Amino acid sequence: RCRTVLTVHDICYEHFPEFFTKSDYLRNKLAIPWSCHHADRIIAVSEATKKDLVEIYKLDPERISVIYEGAGKEYKPLDRETCLERLRAAYQIQEPFILYVGNLQPRKNLSRLITAFAELKEKDRIPHKLVIAGPKAWLYDGIFETLRNHALEDQVVLTGYIPTEDLPIFYNAASFLVYPSIYEGFGLPVIEAMACGTPVITSCGSSLEEIAGESAALVDPYSVCSIADAVEKLATDPALQEDLRCRSLANASRFSFRKMAEETRNVYHNA
């Protein structure tokens, strides 16, 4: 009976129902459209999400405010050698390594990333290991099957859940972040990495291109070749790494929790 404001991060289930368990898909399909149509105001975390809401649910765009997420103040450049020493001691991770941050589920496109990484290692084109930092979510069996098929157990490190306070250390120690997700409403790891001055490879399409702008190397998430080429180029080109590092810090400054909080407060006030 009160005024309501609904925040929608994404409606991925509308595009990729196969990425969800049946129960999760049905719950989202029933609850989120109903909530959207009954809310007085809606906050979308990107223009891409707003576009989906308008096109798929036929919502009035005037009811939807786009408010970007941000990275906390703990995400900042740190001394790299100190971070590497911390990872060696606490996680037995050696440099150099490529980093992925996020949970393990089909939408994150880890099977293609692992396959691209395997191709590069088989041809001895990069010295890096791949660190996958995040917990199991759902429908992750295919990821482990891909690892077994390529016999990469000694080249890929699966950390499981990482405490929030350790994430800036991982970002700062990594050579770069690879986040080849097929679909995102925002893609928070991209901004967290950029705020640490870490070069980023991410996907064309959905919100990721919108958030990364010209500050990341963009790949076709459906192409193993595209992912592999971008990884090899960034891994072997120090000048490109430095260029993206500078671009990343500049881009990350566009996003902040303070700005997000102020804009969110205004939406609630107006509602």
C-alpha positions in Angstrom: 0.0 0.0 0.0 3.0 2.3 0.0 5.0 3.9 -2.8 7.6 1.5 -4.2 11.0 1.7 -5.9 12.4 -1.3 -7.6 16.0 -1.8 -8.6 16.6 -4.2 -11.5 20.1 -5.4 -12.2 19.3 -7.4 -15.3 16.7 -9.6 -16.9 19.1 -12.2 -18.3 16.6 -15.0 -18.0 14.6 -13.4 -20.8 17.5 -13.7 -23.2 19.2 -16.9 -21.9 16.7 -19.2 -20.0 19.2 -22.0 -20.6 21.6 -20.4 -18.2 19.2 -20.9 -15.2 17.8 -23.8 -13.3 14.1 -24.4 -14.0 13.1 -23.1 -10.5 15.2 -19.9 -10.8 13.9 -19.2 -14.3 10.2 -19.6 -13.2 10.7 -17.5 -10.1 12.3 -14.7 -12.1 9.8 -14.9 -14.9 6.8 -14.6 -12.6 8.1 -12.1 -9.9 10.2 -9.6 -11.8 7.8 -8.6 -14.6 5.0 -8.3 -12.0 7.2 -6.1 -9.8 8.2 -3.9 -12.7 4.7 -3.2 -13.7 3.6 -2.4 -10.1 6.5 -0.3 -9.0 6.1 3.5 -8.9 9.8 4.0 -9.9 12.4 1.7 -11.3 16.2 2.0 -11.0 18.2 0.2 -13.7 21.9 -0.2 -13.2 22.8 0.5 -16.9 21.3 1.8 -20.1 21.4 -1.7 -21.4 19.1 -2.9 -18.6 16.8 0.0 -19.1 16.6 -0.7 -22.8 15.7 -4.4 -22.0 12.9 -3.3 -19.7 11.4 -0.9 -22.2 11.6 -3.2 -25.2 10.7 -6.5 -23.5 8.2 -5.4 -20.7 7.0 -2.3 -22.6 7.6 0.0 -19.6 7.4 3.8 -19.8 11.1 4.9 -20.0 10.2 8.0 -17.9 9.6 5.7 -14.9 13.1 4.3 -15.2 16.3 6.0 -13.8 19.7 4.7 -14.8 22.0 4.7 -11.8 25.4 3.2 -12.3 27.0 1.1 -9.5 30.5 1.9 -8.3 33.6 0.4 -6.7 34.4 1.0 -3.0 37.3 3.1 -1.8 39.3 -0.1 -1.0 39.6 -0.7 -4.8 42.7 1.4 -5.6 46.3 0.9 -6.8 48.4 -0.9 -4.3 52.1 -1.9 -4.2 52.1 -4.9 -6.6 55.0 -6.7 -5.0 53.3 -6.6 -1.6 50.2 -8.0 -3.1 52.1 -10.8 -4.8 53.8 -11.7 -1.5 50.4 -11.9 0.2 49.0 -14.2 -2.5 52.0 -16.4 -2.4 51.6 -16.8 1.4 47.8 -17.1 1.7 46.8 -18.7 -1.6 50.0 -20.2 -3.0 49.5 -18.3 -6.2 52.6 -17.4 -8.3 53.1 -14.7 -10.8 52.4 -14.0 -13.6 48.7 -14.8 -13.7 45.5 -13.7 -15.5 42.5 -13.2 -13.3 38.8 -13.8 -13.6 36.5 -12.7 -10.7 32.9 -13.9 -10.4 30.9 -16.9 -9.6 30.9 -20.1 -11.6 27.8 -20.3 -13.8 27.2 -20.6 -17.6 26.6 -16.9 -18.3 30.1 -16.0 -17.3 31.5 -17.9 -20.3 34.3 -19.6 -18.4 34.3 -22.7 -20.7 35.3 -20.5 -23.7 37.9 -18.6 -21.6 39.4 -21.9 -20.4 39.5 -23.2 -24.0 41.2 -20.0 -25.3 43.7 -20.2 -22.4 44.4 -23.9 -23.2 45.1 -23.1 -26.9 47.6 -20.5 -25.8 49.3 -22.8 -23.3 49.5 -25.7 -25.8 51.5 -23.5 -28.2 53.5 -22.0 -25.3 52.5 -18.5 -26.3 52.1 -17.1 -22.8 53.8 -17.9 -19.4 50.7 -17.0 -17.3 48.5 -19.1 -15.2 44.7 -18.5 -15.0 43.2 -17.7 -11.6 39.4 -18.1 -11.3 38.4 -16.4 -8.2 34.8 -17.1 -7.1 32.4 -19.7 -5.7 30.4 -22.3 -7.5 26.9 -21.0 -8.4 24.8 -23.3 -10.6 25.1 -25.4 -13.7 28.9 -25.3 -13.4 29.6 -28.9 -14.3 30.5 -27.9 -17.9 33.3 -25.7 -16.6 35.0 -28.5 -14.8 34.5 -30.8 -17.7 36.3 -28.3 -19.9 39.2 -28.2 -17.4 39.5 -32.0 -17.4 39.3 -32.2 -21.2 42.3 -29.8 -21.5 44.2 -31.3 -18.6 44.8 -27.8 -17.2 44.7 -28.7 -13.5 48.2 -27.4 -12.9 47.7 -24.2 -14.9 44.3 -23.1 -13.6 43.8 -22.1 -10.0 40.3 -22.3 -8.6 40.3 -20.2 -5.4 36.6 -20.6 -4.4 35.0 -17.7 -2.6 37.4 -14.8 -1.9 36.8 -12.5 1.1 35.9 -9.0 0.0 39.0 -7.6 1.7 41.3 -9.8 -0.4 39.8 -8.8 -3.8 41.8 -5.6 -4.2 45.0 -7.7 -3.6 44.0 -10.1 -6.4 43.3 -7.2 -8.8 46.6 -5.4 -8.1 48.7 -8.6 -8.4 47.1 -9.8 -11.6 48.6 -9.0 -15.0 45.1 -8.2 -16.2 41.5 -9.2 -15.7 39.6 -11.3 -18.3 35.8 -11.0 -17.9 34.2 -12.5 -21.1 30.7 -12.7 -19.8 28.0 -13.3 -22.4 25.5 -10.9 -20.6 25.7 -8.5 -17.7 23.4 -5.9 -16.2 26.5 -4.0 -15.1 29.6 -6.1 -14.6 31.0 -4.9 -11.3 34.4 -6.7 -11.5 35.3 -4.6 -14.6 35.0 -1.3 -12.6 36.7 -2.8 -9.5 39.7 -3.9 -11.6 39.9 -0.6 -13.4 39.8 1.3 -10.0 42.9 -0.7 -9.1 44.6 0.3 -12.4 44.4 -3.3 -13.7 44.0 -3.7 -17.5 40.8 -5.4 -18.6 39.6 -7.6 -21.3 35.8 -7.9 -21.5 32.9 -8.5 -23.9 31.2 -6.6 -26.6 27.5 -6.3 -26.0 25.1 -6.0 -23.0 26.3 -3.5 -20.5 30.0 -4.4 -20.5 30.8 -2.3 -23.6 28.8 0.6 -22.1 30.6 0.4 -18.8 34.1 -0.2 -20.1 34.0 2.4 -22.9 37.3 2.7 -24.7 39.2 1.7 -21.6 39.3 -2.1 -22.1 40.1 -4.6 -24.9 36.8 -5.9 -26.2 36.2 -9.4 -27.5 33.4 -11.4 -29.1 32.3 -13.6 -26.2 31.1 -16.3 -28.5 34.5 -16.6 -30.2 37.3 -18.6 -28.6 39.7 -17.2 -31.2 38.7 -13.6 -30.3 39.3 -14.2 -26.6 42.6 -16.0 -27.2 43.9 -13.3 -29.5 43.1 -10.5 -27.0 44.7 -12.5 -24.1 47.9 -13.1 -26.1 48.2 -9.5 -27.3 47.7 -8.0 -23.9 50.0 -10.6 -22.2 52.9 -9.9 -24.6 52.5 -6.1 -25.1 53.7 -4.0 -22.1 52.9 -0.8 -23.9 49.3 -1.9 -24.3 49.1 -2.9 -20.7 50.3 0.5 -19.6 47.9 2.3 -22.0 44.9 0.3 -20.6 46.1 0.8 -17.1 45.9 4.6 -17.5 42.6 4.4 -19.3 41.2 2.1 -16.7 41.9 4.6 -13.8 40.4 7.4 -15.8 37.3 5.4 -16.6 36.8 4.1 -13.1 36.6 7.7 -11.8 33.2 8.0 -13.5 31.7 5.5 -11.0 31.4 5.9 -7.3 29.2 4.7 -4.4 28.6 8.3 -3.3 27.2 9.3 -6.7 25.1 6.1 -6.7 23.8 6.8 -3.2 22.9 10.4 -4.0 21.1 9.5 -7.2 19.3 6.6 -5.4 18.2 8.9 -2.6 16.7 11.3 -5.2 14.7 8.6 -6.8 13.2 7.5 -3.5 12.5 11.2 -2.5 10.7 11.8 -5.8 8.7 8.6 -5.4 
